[in-house]
Amino acid sequence: MSKNFEEQMESLENIVQELEKGELSLEDSVTKFEEGIKISKECNKTLEEAEKKITILVSKDGEMKEENFEN
């Protein structure tokens, strides 16, 4: 079962906290870091997909129109 965005962010925060404590061995730290990078990439992909779906409503000549969101 894949995690939703919020669960992924929570997992990422937990990894950061573990790494910041400095109590892990070098090998465990590298493993956690790699896991964090993987989760970070998955979160970024989720955000990019959401961004593609976002549309905005704009008022043109008194009429509401829908346009794609562009950053």
N, C-alpha and C positions, 0 to 999 in steps of 0.2 A: 504494500500500500504506500503510495507516494504521499509525502507531506505537503500540506498547503503552505502558502507563502509565509504566514505568521509562524507556523511550526518550524519552518526552515530558518527563519530569523532568530527564533528562540534557541535553536540548536547552535547556530553560529555564535550567538552571545555566550552560550555556555562554554563553547570551545575557547573563545577569547578569554573568558574568566579563568579557565584552567591554565591556559598558557601564561597569563599575567601572574598567576600565583608562583610560577617558577618551581613547582614541586615535581614536575614530570621529568623523566629521563630524557636525554637527547633524542633517542629513538622514538619515544612516545610523543615528544613535542613535534617532531617532524611528521609523524603519522597524523596527529591532530591538526597540524598546519595544512597538510594535504587535504584532509577531510573538510577543513574550513574553506579552502580554495574551491573545492568541488561544490559545496553548498552555495558559496558566493556566486559562482557562475550560474548555478541553477536559479538563484534569486534574480540575477540580472536578466536571464532569459525570460523569466516570468514577467518582470517589469517591462521588457521590450515588447512582449506579446500584448500586454495590457495597454501599452501606449499606442499600439497600432489600432486598437479597438476604440480608443477614446475619440469621441466627436464633440464638437462644441456647437452651441447654438449662437448664432449672431443675428443681429437685427439689421436688415438692409432694406431701406426704403419702407420702413414700418412693417416689414414682413419678416417673420422668424425663418431662418434657413440653417440647415445643418451642414457643417464643414468638418473635414478631418482635422484632427489636432496635429499641429507641427510644432516642434520645439525649436 
